[in-house]
Amino acid sequence: MKANDRFRKACKSFNYEPDIQFFPEGTKTASDAAAAVGCDVSQIVKSLVFTADNGAVLLLVSGKNRVSENKIKKILNLTAITMAAPKVVQSHTGFAIGGTPPFGHTQKIQTLMDEDLTAFDEVWAAAGTPNSCFPISPDDLLQISSATLAEVKLDKK
């Protein structure tokens, strides 16, 4: 089964029907996705998987922001956190880097959502492949992903 189909099938368990859109030019990076969709890069949801003391953590981050690992460690009371290797992302979510959706994963994964995403009526997230994404309201994103809203961005110096 294709990644988009697996994501759509997983969404049915949440009673959610994503409006998956395909972009041949690709949506692998936040900048690519914003250009394809025609929105500000801040409205792109980056699904970033990290490995931590107690397993994997998923961060749903605004496309303009970089993650503060120190903030994540404090929020989750961790001693260490690092960006997950592609194999870890695949094994925990069922999806590859560049197309990892914010929910519908093969395993339950602790999730934090960047509070900056709540500034918008609509944000765009990956839909299982590096050339597809879907629009969603930040409220629906927070609820469906069972995320905890948090300040996760690296402070500008």
N, C-alpha and C positions, 0 to 999 in steps of 0.2 A: 504494500500500500504506500502511495506517495506521501511525503511529509505533510503537504497541504491537506490531504484527505484524512490523515491521522489527526491533525489538529482540528479539523472541522468535526470529526467524529467525537473527539474528546470534549469539544464545546457543547455538544448535545447533552452531555451529562450535567452541564451547568444551566441547561435551557437557554443557551446563548447561541445565536446564529451570526457569526462574524461576516462582514461584507469584505471578503478577501479580494484584493485587487492585485493584478500582476503587472510588473514593470520590467520589460525586456532589458532595459539599461541597468537593472540591478538596484538592490536596496541593502547591500551588505553592510555599508557603514551608515552612520547617522546623516552625514552630508549627502551621500548617494540617495538615501531614502527621502530626505527633505527636498532635494532637487526633483526626484521622480514624482513625488506626491504634490509638490507645489506649496509647501508649508515652511514655516520657520524651523530650523534645526532643533530648537527648544521643544518642539511638539513631537519629536521622535522619541520613542521609548527604547532605550538600549536595555536589552536583557543580558545582564552580566552575571556569570556564575563564578563564585569564589569558593575555595576550599578553606575550611576553618577547623578549629579544634574538634567540633562535634559533627563534622560532615560538610555538606555543601550548603551554600547560601546563595539565593538569587537576589540581585539588586535590579530594580526597574528604575532606570536613571534617565533624566532629561538628556537629550542628545548634545546639549551645549556643555554639560557638566562632566567633570572628572570626579572620581570617587575618592573620598578621604578614608583610607583604610583605618586610620586611627579612630575616626568617628564610628565606623562600623564595629571596631573592637570594643569601644566603650558601650555602644548601644546594646550589643549582644553579649557583653561580658566575656570576650574572647582574649586569648593570649596571642594568637596568630591568625592571619588571614592573607591569602594570596590568590591571584587570578588562577582559575582552574585551567588545566590542560584540556585540549580539545576532546580527548577520550573521556575525561571526567564529565564534561558538559554533555556529551552524547549519552553516557551511561545514566546520568541523573535526570536528564530531560527527555531523551529520545530524539533530540534534534541537534543539528550541527551548529557551530558558531556561525554567526552571520544570518541565521534564520530562526534562532531560538525564540519561540513565542513566550509571552508573559505567564501563561498558564496552559493546562492541557498536557502536562508532562507525564512521563511514565512512572515517576516516583514523586511523592510529596516532598516539597522542598521549602525550607524556611525562606520567606520573602519579605524584603523591605522595598518600599516605594518612595522615590524622591518626591519630597513635598513640592518642589518646583513644578511638577507636572499638573498640580491642581490649579494653576493659574490659567488654564485653557479650558474651553468648552469641549474640545476634541483633541486627542493625541493619536499617534499612529504607531503601531507595534508590528513586529515581525509575525508572519503567519506560517512559519515552518520551513521556508526556503529563503535563500538570499535574493530572490526577485519578487517577493510577495509581502504585502502588509495589509493591515486593516485599521479602520478608524474606530475609536472607542472613547467614551467619556471617562475622565479620570475617576469619577465615582464608581462606574462599572468596573474599571480596571482594578481599583482597590478592593472592591467586594469580591469579584470573581477570582482574583489571584490570592485572596486571603492574606494580603500583604499588611504590613504595619507601616504607616506613614512615618517618615523620618527625614531629618536633614542629613543627607549623605554626601553632599558635594564638598570638594576640596575648596577651602577658603582661598580667595585671591590674595596674593601678597602685595 
